[in-house]
């Protein structure tokens, strides 16, 4: 503060020397005493509140020397990387005893793997992988081929992963991931890291061969200098190092293969995935050997979780980089254990394998289903970023199919129209952007995804209206639609049906994700299932229209118009996709009615609050759908009207669950080739069956029996609950 | 959050023994700070406390058992995307006093003032694992509007909870509107405001 007081005086002197003239209506004056008085008036911790001092500003303020807030605080350890290195925190070699050196390197490899998994799981790169002093000063390791090659491939892998995630830009809420300022990343030619690695691997292979030959014949067959000095441990060390190096090699290759355009590297990538998984298993097995060696060589009794040997790794300091982890205040990071890191990478590899196995189906409907199925596995950011890069490259599906062609196919239009001039219409172009945007959103984490889906609902509604107007203007009234020979008219009609279907698909996903994210409480289930019911009815209707249209298109190819109409009537069957939706509709209807009946007759699952009513909660939950008029004329009043008369006796006479069960059973043969859908049908049957039984129990005992405790659980399906009835 | 004092034993008291007072000035500030610092893991600078209690003293309440301050609530209100919105920033009741409705009473008092001041809705964030807080706010009519992925620096997701008041004609008392443009989202990545209650 004293300095502050003196400063104005310096300012005045400066002003005088620089001869800044007093402006019009202003003169230089000494304000030292005023500032001194102001300082006296403002003790520590007080502040003058300015109009622009927001919560953000208040929370960004740090208290200097508060260990919770001040990342620059002297933590009693090293002040810089150089200081740490000068003090011997990261020696090269790690030990002059080559056996200890080998063990230490393995510890570093293991701890780095744990750090890498911790980074992937959402912590900053600076405080995880780059807590490794060797990585921070890569050049220092060049004399140590083994350590150097490993550090370089880790470095290259970090670069590759950051590049995938940054390019995909699916990490809005996970932006810590790519923050790498102040870290020695990028810029370097990473390709050469593999030749280094191969050379080291080759040496290790020879050392392993030599040690095996020696133990078999008790004589040296090759003039190979052993890895370390203890003959009995040579084979174990060579194996432990080889699997670690090979894992890195295959993992890096895998990342490179996956980046090839249009999924062309996927077959090769799958081979690398398989190799990575085998090497991970070998790494896991090596733990027993390493623990044994560690206990023999240097048993100091303390075990850490981040290495296979249980030894503390050398050359890591999470604090030295703490200032690079901005903008977050310093936090102690709990590094994943070595075992959890192995599990993480196994999971990542399985997720990537699913992406690489995808057939690059050209039909959008199947792409959406694949993405939704993929998300059920709860993939982490790295896997999701890879999926997104596969789906959208250069503004095309898989970098291969132009979006207009994708839309035409999705809308059941014949292949020939994909070059039609309609694709130049500005709203059709915009629709293409919406499709791209939708695919990207479906690759984000589900919490963010739901929020974005809610917001784009209105876009889809508006584009529908705009397209309809544009088509009318261009093509005339749709009432003349009997003239389907007019290709443009037909395209307009089909595209509009599809846009509506797509919008309802988004709406249904938005609603269903609420269950996955645990956003609904049991008191809200009734209105949620009611809304799902009305949205699914619309979705089924639009899907049905679209499939009928495609049926029509297919028929027309070979037959005359008169015949086709007759065939249509004769061959007509509700398509399996629509029947599957019908199953969900029955479940949603059944659950709505059951919950409404329990509310009406038992006063259960009502959630009165002191400040608002169910009406307000309805508005809040369905705001996005209501704004987009999806469906039209649906309001809280409609919900109240359709549930006011619900009773358990009416549900007994018309059991929606039985309908769901019947349709699901019948559908099994239609989906026999699709194990995911067969499993889904089984879950639907289970939900339906258990709810039917619960309904029977409640009806038999009587709705008014107060000893009956009813709750809803998601035992058989993530979105459709089953009633659990217990007697207290 | 760790219980720093191991005071898990409940204190015996009658509900009527708890006295609720509105923020009364500078002498209350250290009490609030100590309570929040002890019970919540996130660090707040003194400026954060002052920001709230100086701008919205009427939304801050303390609960006393005798001379002992056992709970507090700290809030704000202002414009947020064309909505006049209340925001519950901190709610703390010390462990021996939890489960007796003190947090409910504190937060209810704040919400009532927000309602009278013309707020259209009230929001807050709570950790998805904080079952007590979620139940409390659920009883008061809050819905879980959004899930915020890894909102807290400890990696835990948060729910954004919202309470919408029944529609009333708009009030004119938008007296702090300019001060509170900061969106709640913008504090993310720095310090999520965690909640501990019941």
Interface residues (C-beta under 8 A of the other chain):
Chain A: X45 X46 X47 X49 X51 X53 X54 X55 X56 X57 X58 X59 X60 X61 X62 X63 X66 X68 X69 X121 X122 X123 X173 X174 X175 X176 X327 X328 X329 X331 X445 X447 X448 X450 X451 X517 X518 X519 X520 X521 X523 X524 X607 X609 X610 X611 X612 X613 X615 X616 X617 X619 X620 X621
Chain B: X43 X44 X45 X46 X47 X48 X50 X51 X54 X55 X76 X108 X111 X115 X128 X138 X139 X140 X141 X142 X143 X144 X145 X146 X147 X148 X149 X150 X153 X154 X155 X157 X159 X162 X163 X164 X165 X166 X178 X179 X180 X181 X182 X184 X186 X187 X189 X190 X191
